[in-house]
Amino acid sequence: MKLCILIVDDEDGIRRSLTRILKEEGHAIHAAQNGEEALNIVQKNLSILDVVICDLIMPGMDGIKTIEEINKIHYDSTKIILTGYGTLESSIKAIEAGIDGFITKPFENKEIKWKVKEYYLKRKMRQFITPDIFHKLLLEPAYLEPRLSLITILFSDIRGFTKLSSVMSPDKLAFLLNDSYFQPMSSIVKKHKGMIDKYIGDSVMALFGAPVNNGGHEENAVRCAIEMLEYIKASNAGFDIGIGISTGYVVTGILGSESKKEYTAIGIPVNVAARLQKIAMGGEVVISEETKNGIGEKIPFEKAGILEITRQSTPVNYYKWVRDGKV
């Protein structure tokens, strides 16, 4: 994992020391001696800047103000405060400014290398994945680089959401989605070794087997889907969900624009999962043939139809979960 890092410190010795240490990891380094110079560098490197390491106490624009100004033009980058004067008050102000972590002077070479990697990954990934996968990423961050990956993709969607949203006030609708859907569904995904890719309206997109291939991603995704359905049924949430699942090779990695980047997956299997989700009725799990091959006979599914994605692509056989002996 090679990052583009901006070092902001008024001490020339600190800038040179950090530059030398971080270049040993292969990172691209920019350095600024004050906040104004740092802002100019950020403007010129919006598309590639990953991490900002900024001294807390500097003449003129201090570290907190510098970070606040950088956030206005590049919020997505990881922000680390470098300080030898850490106090509770400054820590609170730093957190309020959107700081991801602290490095205290004097520092050791290994500490700097590890902290940069840790804080970067925390910002990008930790809220979406289990602690064991996060630990593996710390040891092998190259998993986040764009690559071809064999994974399983899950899409979940609320049935009748348009009607539901038309009869509920915005605050009640938001509470229902967060408390009865997004939060419990996310917990179930993480329980089954998956990660939340994104929320799209009332849909949840989750990945299994990425960013770290932990084996059995097809079965993990299907068992996750079944538990999601059972949770909604038992909770009397007032709505049903339909779930589509597909397995195949996709491009995974941190992708996006200058202002927003995220870890995601792109490719035909993602489109297949989204289309299968549209086929699924409330309380149904619909999976592709590749996913069915991955789970074998462990979970009962029956063939339910053929889906044509594009005229150029091979039609997809799909299967529906057999609940209580019925499709």
C-alpha positions in Angstrom: 0.0 0.0 0.0 1.7 3.2 -1.3 0.2 6.4 0.0 0.5 10.1 -0.8 1.4 11.8 2.4 1.6 15.5 3.3 3.8 16.5 6.3 3.2 19.9 7.9 5.7 21.0 10.5 7.6 24.3 11.1 10.7 22.3 12.2 12.9 21.4 9.2 14.4 18.5 11.1 11.0 16.9 11.8 10.0 17.3 8.2 13.2 15.7 6.9 13.1 12.9 9.5 9.4 12.0 8.7 10.1 12.2 5.0 13.0 9.7 5.3 11.1 7.3 7.5 8.0 7.2 5.3 9.8 7.0 2.0 11.3 3.7 3.3 7.7 2.4 3.0 7.5 3.6 -0.6 5.1 6.4 0.2 5.1 9.6 -1.9 5.8 12.6 0.4 5.0 16.3 0.2 6.2 18.7 3.0 5.1 22.1 4.1 6.5 24.4 6.8 3.2 26.1 7.6 -0.6 25.9 7.1 -0.7 28.3 4.2 1.9 26.2 2.2 0.0 23.0 3.2 -3.2 24.3 1.7 -1.5 25.1 -1.6 -0.1 21.6 -1.8 -3.5 20.1 -1.0 -5.1 22.1 -3.8 -2.5 20.7 -6.3 -2.8 17.1 -5.2 -6.5 16.6 -4.5 -6.8 13.5 -6.6 -4.0 11.6 -4.9 -3.6 12.9 -1.3 -4.3 10.1 1.2 -2.8 11.3 4.6 -2.0 14.6 6.3 0.4 14.6 9.3 0.3 18.0 10.9 2.1 19.5 13.9 -0.2 20.9 16.5 1.8 24.0 17.6 3.0 26.1 14.7 3.4 29.9 14.1 0.5 31.6 12.4 -2.1 28.9 11.4 -1.9 26.2 14.1 -2.4 22.5 13.4 -6.1 22.5 14.3 -6.9 25.4 12.0 -4.8 23.9 9.3 -6.8 20.6 9.5 -10.1 22.5 9.5 -9.2 24.3 6.4 -7.9 21.2 4.7 -11.2 19.4 5.6 -13.1 22.1 3.6 -11.4 21.0 0.4 -10.4 17.4 1.1 -12.4 15.9 3.9 -11.7 12.3 2.8 -8.0 12.3 3.6 -6.7 10.8 6.9 -5.7 13.5 9.4 -3.0 12.8 12.0 -1.8 15.4 14.6 1.9 15.4 15.6 2.5 16.9 19.0 4.7 16.9 22.0 2.2 18.9 24.0 -0.8 16.7 24.1 -3.4 18.0 26.5 -7.0 17.0 27.1 -8.2 20.3 25.7 -6.2 20.1 22.5 -7.2 16.5 22.0 -10.9 17.4 22.3 -10.5 20.2 19.8 -8.5 17.9 17.4 -11.3 15.3 17.5 -13.9 18.0 16.8 -11.8 19.1 13.8 -12.0 15.6 12.4 -8.6 14.1 13.5 -8.1 10.4 13.0 -5.3 10.0 15.5 -2.2 11.4 17.3 1.5 10.8 17.1 3.5 12.1 20.0 7.0 13.5 19.8 9.6 12.1 20.2 8.6 9.1 18.0 10.2 5.9 16.9 10.5 4.9 13.2 8.4 1.7 13.6 5.7 3.6 15.5 5.4 6.2 12.7 5.1 3.6 10.0 2.5 1.6 11.9 0.4 4.5 13.1 0.1 6.0 9.6 -1.1 2.6 8.3 -3.4 2.0 11.2 -5.1 5.4 11.2 -5.5 5.3 7.4 -7.2 1.9 7.5 -9.4 2.8 10.4 -10.8 5.8 8.5 -11.4 3.8 5.4 -12.5 0.4 6.7 -13.0 -0.2 10.4 -16.7 0.8 10.7 -17.6 -1.8 7.9 -15.6 -4.9 8.9 -15.0 -7.2 11.8 -11.9 -6.8 14.0 -10.2 -9.9 12.7 -10.4 -8.7 9.1 -9.2 -5.3 10.2 -6.2 -6.9 11.8 -5.4 -8.8 8.7 -5.5 -5.5 6.7 -3.1 -3.9 9.1 -0.6 -6.8 8.4 -1.3 -6.8 4.6 -2.8 -3.4 3.5 -2.1 -4.4 -0.1 -5.5 -6.1 -0.1 -7.0 -2.6 -0.5 -5.2 -2.0 -3.8 -7.3 -2.6 -7.0 -7.3 -6.2 -7.9 -9.4 -9.0 -9.5 -11.2 -10.8 -6.7 -13.5 -13.8 -6.5 -16.2 -12.7 -4.1 -19.9 -12.9 -3.3 -22.1 -9.8 -3.4 -25.4 -9.3 -1.5 -28.1 -6.8 -2.1 -31.0 -6.3 0.3 -34.0 -4.0 -0.3 -37.1 -3.1 1.5 -40.3 -4.0 -0.3 -42.9 -1.3 -0.6 -40.6 1.4 0.7 -42.2 4.1 -1.5 -45.6 3.5 0.0 -44.0 3.3 3.5 -42.2 6.6 3.1 -45.4 8.4 1.9 -47.3 7.6 5.1 -44.5 8.3 7.7 -43.0 11.6 8.8 -39.3 12.1 7.9 -38.1 11.7 11.5 -40.1 8.5 12.1 -38.9 7.1 8.8 -35.3 7.8 9.5 -35.6 6.2 13.0 -37.3 3.1 11.4 -34.5 2.7 8.8 -31.6 3.2 11.2 -33.0 1.3 14.2 -34.9 -1.5 12.5 -33.0 -2.0 9.3 -29.5 -0.5 8.7 -28.1 -1.2 12.2 -29.3 -4.7 12.6 -28.6 -5.7 9.0 -25.1 -4.3 9.3 -24.5 -6.3 12.5 -25.7 -9.5 10.9 -23.4 -8.9 7.8 -20.3 -8.4 10.1 -21.3 -11.5 12.1 -21.1 -13.6 8.9 -17.6 -12.2 7.9 -19.0 -9.7 5.4 -18.5 -6.0 5.0 -21.0 -3.2 4.2 -20.1 -1.7 0.9 -22.7 1.0 0.9 -26.3 2.0 1.6 -28.2 3.0 -1.5 -31.6 4.5 -0.5 -33.3 1.7 1.3 -30.8 -0.9 -0.1 -27.8 -2.5 1.6 -24.9 -3.7 -0.5 -22.5 -6.1 1.2 -19.4 -8.0 0.1 -18.2 -11.4 1.3 -14.7 -12.6 0.6 -13.4 -9.0 0.4 -11.2 -7.2 1.2 -9.7 -10.4 2.7 -10.7 -13.8 1.3 -11.6 -15.8 4.4 -13.0 -18.8 2.5 -16.6 -20.0 2.3 -17.9 -16.5 1.2 -20.8 -18.0 -0.8 -22.2 -19.9 2.3 -21.4 -16.9 4.6 -23.5 -14.6 2.3 -26.4 -17.0 2.0 -26.6 -17.7 5.8 -26.3 -14.0 6.4 -29.3 -13.4 4.0 -31.4 -16.0 5.8 -30.7 -14.5 9.2 -31.5 -11.0 7.9 -34.9 -12.3 6.7 -35.6 -14.1 10.0 -34.6 -11.0 12.0 -37.1 -8.8 10.0 -39.8 -11.4 10.4 -39.3 -11.8 14.2 -38.9 -8.0 14.8 -42.3 -7.1 13.4 -40.7 -4.1 11.8 -43.7 -3.5 9.5 -42.0 -4.3 6.3 -40.4 -7.2 4.3 -37.1 -7.3 2.5 -35.9 -9.2 -0.7 -32.3 -10.3 -1.1 -30.3 -11.1 -4.2 -26.8 -12.7 -4.1 -24.3 -13.3 -6.9 -20.7 -14.8 -7.0 -18.0 -14.0 -9.5 -14.8 -12.2 -10.3 -14.9 -8.4 -9.8 -12.5 -5.5 -9.5 -12.2 -4.6 -5.8 -10.2 -1.7 -4.2 -10.4 1.9 -3.1 -12.1 3.8 -5.9 -13.7 7.2 -6.3 -13.3 10.9 -7.0 -11.0 13.6 -5.6 -13.5 14.4 -2.8 -14.7 10.9 -1.9 -13.1 7.5 -2.2 -14.3 4.2 -0.8 -13.6 0.5 -0.9 -16.0 -1.1 -3.3 -16.5 -3.7 -6.0 -17.4 -3.3 -9.7 -18.2 -5.8 -12.4 -21.0 -7.9 -13.9 -21.5 -10.0 -10.7 -22.4 -6.8 -8.9 -25.0 -6.0 -11.5 -26.3 -9.6 -11.3 -26.8 -9.4 -7.6 -28.7 -6.1 -7.9 -31.0 -7.6 -10.6 -31.6 -10.7 -8.5 -32.6 -8.5 -5.6 -35.3 -6.9 -7.8 -36.6 -10.4 -8.6 -36.9 -11.4 -5.0 -40.2 -10.9 -3.3 -40.5 -10.0 0.3 -39.0 -12.8 2.4 -37.1 -14.3 -0.5 -33.5 -15.0 -1.1 -32.5 -15.3 -4.8 -29.0 -16.5 -5.8 -27.0 -17.0 -9.0 -25.9 -20.4 -10.2 -22.3 -19.6 -9.2 -23.4 -19.0 -5.6 -25.5 -22.2 -5.7 -22.4 -24.1 -6.8 -20.5 -22.6 -3.9 -22.9 -23.8 -1.2 -23.7 -27.2 -2.8 -26.5 -28.9 -0.9 -25.8 -27.3 2.4 -28.8 -25.0 2.1 -32.0 -25.9 0.1 -32.5 -23.9 -3.1 -34.5 -24.7 -6.2 -34.0 -23.4 -9.7 -36.5 -20.6 -10.4 -35.7 -19.1 -13.8 -33.1 -17.5 -16.1 -32.0 -13.9 -16.1 -30.6 -12.1 -19.1 -28.3 -9.3 -18.1 -27.2 -8.1 -21.5 -27.4 -9.4 -25.0 -23.6 -10.0 -25.0 -23.4 -11.8 -21.6 -24.4 -15.4 -20.8 -27.9 -15.8 -19.3 -27.8 -16.4 -15.5 -29.7 -19.3 -14.0 -31.1 -18.3 -10.6 -32.4 -20.2 -7.6 -34.7 -19.4 -4.7 -34.4 -20.4 -1.1 -36.6 -23.2 -0.1 -38.2 -22.0 3.2 -40.1 -24.7 5.1 -40.1 -26.9 2.0 -41.6 -24.2 -0.2 -40.0 -22.0 -2.9 
